Amino acid sequence: MEHDYKNFPELTNSQLETEGLTSPHKQIMEDFDAVCIKVHDGDTITLRTDFRDFDFPLRFANIDAKELNAGGDYAREWLKEAIEGEPVEIKINPHNRVEKYGRLLGEVVSRGINMGDAEMRIGVAVAYGKKLENEIPDANKIFGLSQWF
């Protein structure tokens, strides 16, 4: 099956190394400057750079913001006000640069402020993996209880 470079421009490190896939565009392996052209939610934005001829998504590394349908609209609006249309610096971890949905992962810095850290400080995001920590699990989802009632 051929890789969908339009919707998933980034290749994971394992795709680059083991499958020998080659991309029609530069794979991002190091920090770079960009402009945030769209804020999708509290932890996903679209970037524009001078080294690509298309805009592409970036998922914030190390944080989880609430989903829009779960009160995450405040996080999105705060982030829009802070960085949409603005130049940003993207910090890339070369060992963890693409997430499970094929989006580039990175830390976003604007005017010297790490935006993920700022979101955690104001309470609109938590450290990655901690999002569901204080929620009560849905027993029906875990045990399939509805089938018995």
C-alpha positions in Angstrom: 0.0 0.0 0.0 1.4 3.4 -1.0 1.8 6.1 1.7 -0.6 9.0 1.6 1.9 11.9 1.7 -0.8 14.5 1.2 -2.7 13.7 4.4 0.3 12.3 6.3 3.4 14.2 5.2 5.6 12.9 8.0 7.1 9.5 8.1 7.8 7.8 11.4 11.4 7.0 12.2 10.7 3.3 11.7 9.1 3.9 8.3 12.3 5.8 7.3 14.6 3.2 8.7 13.0 -0.2 8.2 10.7 0.2 5.2 13.0 2.5 3.3 10.2 4.8 2.3 11.3 8.0 0.6 9.3 11.1 0.8 8.7 13.6 -2.0 9.4 16.4 0.5 11.8 17.1 3.3 11.2 15.2 6.5 11.4 17.3 9.6 14.1 16.1 12.0 15.2 19.3 13.7 13.9 22.6 15.2 12.5 25.1 12.7 10.6 28.4 12.5 7.1 28.7 11.1 3.9 30.7 11.1 0.8 29.3 12.9 -1.9 29.8 10.3 -4.7 27.9 12.1 -5.5 26.6 15.6 -7.7 23.5 15.5 -7.9 22.9 19.2 -5.8 23.2 22.3 -3.1 21.0 21.1 -3.2 20.9 17.3 -2.3 23.7 14.9 -1.5 24.1 11.2 1.9 25.5 10.2 3.4 27.3 7.2 7.1 27.2 6.5 9.4 28.4 3.7 10.8 24.9 3.1 7.5 23.2 2.2 5.0 24.2 -0.5 2.1 23.1 1.6 0.7 23.8 5.1 0.8 20.9 7.6 -0.5 19.9 11.0 1.5 19.8 14.2 0.4 18.1 17.4 1.8 19.6 20.6 4.3 17.3 22.3 4.0 16.5 26.0 0.5 17.8 26.6 -3.2 16.9 26.3 -5.8 19.6 26.0 -9.5 18.9 26.4 -11.4 17.8 23.3 -13.7 20.5 21.8 -16.8 18.5 22.7 -15.6 18.3 26.3 -15.0 21.9 27.1 -11.8 22.4 25.0 -13.2 25.5 23.2 -11.6 27.7 25.8 -8.2 26.2 25.2 -8.6 26.7 21.4 -9.7 30.3 21.8 -6.8 31.1 24.2 -4.3 29.5 21.8 -5.9 31.3 18.8 -5.5 34.6 20.6 -1.9 33.8 21.5 -0.4 32.4 18.3 -2.7 32.3 15.3 -1.1 34.3 12.5 2.1 34.6 14.5 5.6 33.3 14.0 6.5 30.4 16.2 9.6 28.3 16.9 9.0 24.5 16.8 11.2 22.3 18.9 11.5 18.7 17.6 12.6 15.6 19.5 14.2 13.5 16.7 13.4 10.3 18.7 9.7 11.1 19.0 8.7 13.3 16.1 5.5 11.7 14.7 2.4 10.7 16.6 0.1 7.8 16.0 -2.1 9.6 13.5 0.9 10.7 11.4 1.1 14.3 12.6 4.4 16.0 13.4 5.0 16.3 17.2 6.7 19.3 18.6 6.9 21.9 21.3 5.6 25.3 20.2 7.5 28.4 21.5 6.1 31.9 20.9 7.9 35.1 22.1 10.2 32.8 24.3 7.2 31.1 26.0 6.6 27.4 25.6 2.9 27.4 24.8 2.3 23.8 26.1 3.7 24.7 29.4 1.7 27.9 29.4 -1.5 25.9 28.7 -0.8 23.6 31.6 -0.1 26.6 33.9 -3.5 28.2 33.1 -5.3 24.8 33.5 -6.4 24.2 29.9 -4.1 21.2 29.3 -2.4 18.5 31.3 0.8 16.5 30.9 0.5 13.9 28.1 -1.1 10.7 29.4 -2.7 12.4 32.5 -5.9 13.5 30.8 -8.1 10.7 32.1 -6.3 10.4 35.4 -9.1 12.0 37.6 -12.1 10.6 35.7 -14.2 7.6 36.8 -13.9 4.8 34.2 -17.1 3.8 32.3 -17.8 0.3 33.7 -20.1 -0.4 30.7 -17.2 0.2 28.3 -14.8 -1.8 30.3 -17.0 -4.8 31.1 -19.8 -4.6 28.5 -22.4 -4.5 31.2 -25.2 -3.2 28.9 -25.4 -6.6 27.2 -26.7 -8.1 30.5 -29.5 -5.6 31.1 
